[in-house]
């Protein structure tokens, strides 16, 4: 893994959206205009951004999840959230407030830097890590109204420090501390999810313990016509588990549920967690990886930090044998490297990654 996780993807260089937003006024380039957003806005009676309003998703109390007096009840809530929603928020997770504060402060500080300084850690050709955009694979595809910084942080040997910002000067230290804390929280979630699936606490924890943790820092600048663009296109996450810190105080994350888009409320300091495609595959469909997207604001910038837990080179992606005894196997079993190639090909084709893994695909 000397070349890091970024070698499994790439993205074409396009205009920096933060800089673009500062100079175009209301004349938004056509590549950012989404017809589906215009249709939503035209037909929506419930909210100005074309979705069904802000909604509370299941909330899991980490303290109760780890307290023997309450863990069974809270684990049952987690099981239901993974089955019925694919999304939940984790509160009282124990990540020190000063680490969360520094992560927010340093992330905001990085995106306030001049463009030329941010581009000192820009993506390189054929590599996904660094500052830029994700999965821009064609000169004709529609573009997202946002910029991002993507880096692998754990295990430490995968780190490509040439993509780690040196300004703010505390950013690298903050990223290191934050990654350790996020891994701690997600380790417990993997243990409880594994137990809920009837596998014992160790199964999923051990599968992901030596896997990759990567961070994606998202920046969505204000847009004069927010109802016509998307911060991130609809997608499901190709990893195992995602923990999102909503840095900004106003919502923008939306999930698709029963054919409609719902905006997820912001709970300060909470992690918005979602089941990724790999856990859906491992569980043979018991838990669902749910489609989601991000919308933007007319007046306010929005920032978030997503932590992705996934497997590592040499691992295998496929339904766990204990979960498919006596039932239909729904997904293929492939080496993790082959799975990553499918993930990239699905982006090229504009299709769902999980559909490519289904045996009837």
C-alpha positions, -999 to +999 in steps of 0.1 A: +000+000+000+030+024-005+009+043-031-021+047-008-057+042-014-060+070-039-044+048-067-078+029-069-096+060-083-090+092-102-108+124-111-104+149-140-094+184-130-123+209-133-129+245-121-127+250-084-163+256-073-154+278-044-136+302-067-163+298-094-190+307-069-172+340-061-172+352-097-201+339-117-231+356-100-263+340-111-249+328-144-242+292-134-224+271-160-246+245-176-226+215-163-238+222-128-275+226-137-296+195-128-329+190-146-341+166-119-336+194-093-356+218-114-384+192-117-384+186-080-386+223-072-414+229-097-435+201-082-427+204-045-454+217-022-436+210+010-403+229+010-382+253-011-355+228-019-378+202-034-377+176-006-401+165+021-386+187+048-362+181+078-367+148+096-352+131+126-336+098+118-330+072+146-307+084+174-284+059+191-269+068+225-233+056+226-232+057+264-262+034+266-249+011+239-218+004+260-235+003+294-245-032+304-277-019+320-290-004+288-270-021+260-296-047+250-323-021+245-299+003+226-285-025+205-321-033+195-326+003+184-294+001+164-305-031+147-338-016+137-321+016+124-297-005+102-326-026+089-353+001+084-333+033+077-297+025+069-289+058+087-288+069+124-272+095+145-248+087+174-248+110+204-228+109+236-200+091+218-172+104+240-150+121+214-135+150+234-151+183+227-117+200+221-109+175+193-143+181+176-137+219+180-102+217+165-115+195+136-142+221+128-118+250+132-090+236+111-113+224+084-129+258+081-094+273+082-082+251+053-111+261+031-105+298+038-070+296+024-062+311-010-068+287-039-031+284-048-023+273-012-051+247-012-039+234-045-005+227-029-022+194-019-042+190-051-050+156-066-024+142-090-034+125-124-046+090-118-049+095-080-080+102-060-064+115-028-059+153-023-078+185-029-102+186-059-134+168-069-143+132-067-150+108-096-151+134-124-146+108-151-159+125-183-158+159-199-196+158-203-209+145-169-228+169-146-207+184-119-213+188-082-214+222-065-186+215-041-149+209-035-133+183-013-101+171+003-098+133+005-070+115+024-063+081+039-054+082+076-053+047+091-035+023+092-006+048+094+014+031+066-012+041+040-007+078+046+003+099+017+015+129+036+021+150+004-017+154+004-020+164+041-023+202+045+004+220+065-018+250+070-035+254+095-003+242+112-023+221+136-044+203+109-022+172+107-022+167+144-059+172+146-065+147+117-044+122+136-063+125+169-097+127+152-090+095+132-081+076+163-113+087+180-135+079+150-120+045+148-128+039+185-164+048+180-169+028+148-151-002+164-179-004+190-205+001+163-190-028+143-190-050+174-227-043+181-237-046+144-219-079+143-237-091+174-270-080+161-265-101+130-259-131+152-222-133+144-208-125+178-191-092+186-157-101+170-166-110+134-171-075+118-148-058+142-119-081+132-127-078+095-125-040+096-099-035+124-070-035+100-090-019+072-087+016+059-100+048+075-103+077+051-115+112+056-133+134+031-136+171+039-165+186+020-170+223+011-202+236-005-201+273-013-233+294-015-251+292-048-275+318-062-297+291-076-295+263-051-327+246-063-309+238-096-277+222-084-264+194-061-235+195-036-231+157-040-249+136-066-272+108-053-251+078-043-246+050-017-213+047+000-191+019-013-174+013+021-185-005+053-196+023+076-196+061+074-195+086+103-203+122+092-196+153+113-218+182+102-195+211+108-221+237+097-252+245+118-277+242+090-288+210+072-279+198+037-276+160+039-306+143+024-315+106+023-340+088+000-367+070+019-399+055+003-392+074-029-388+109-013-358+129-002-356+139+035-332+164+050-313+151+080-314+174+110-282+188+125-275+176+161-244+195+172-215+172+179-233+141+168-221+117+141-245+109+113-238+072+105-248+051+076-245+015+065-222+012+034-225-012+004-199-036+019-220-042+051-251-047+029-232-073+009-216-090+040-251-092+056-266-106+024-290-077+023-302-078+059-289-042+063-294-017+035-270+009+021-292+038+014-289+064-014-282+100-002-271+133-015-262+169-004-280+201-013-266+236-010-277+270+003-283+304-014-265+324+013-244+301+035-214+278+029-217+243+043-189+221+055-188+185+066-163+158+074-170+122+064-150+093+079-151+061+058-143+027+073-136+000+047-116-031+041-080-034+029-061-050+001-061-088+005-096-089+021-127-104+005-161-088-002-190-112-002-219-125+020-207-140+053-212-178+051-229-180+085-256-157+072-265-175+040-270-210+053-304-222+039-311-190+020-305-175-014-271-158-018-278-123-033-243-110-039-210-120-056-178-127-036-147-109-049-113-099-037-114-063-024-092-051-053-118-064-078-146-048-058-128-015-060-126-019-098-164-025-099-169+006-077-149+027-103-167+012-133-201+019-117-191+056-114-181+055-151-214+041-161-235+062-137-250+032-121-253+019-085-222+000-072-244-024-052-263-034-084-230-046-100-225-069-070-258-086-073-257-122-086-286-115-110-269-084-124 
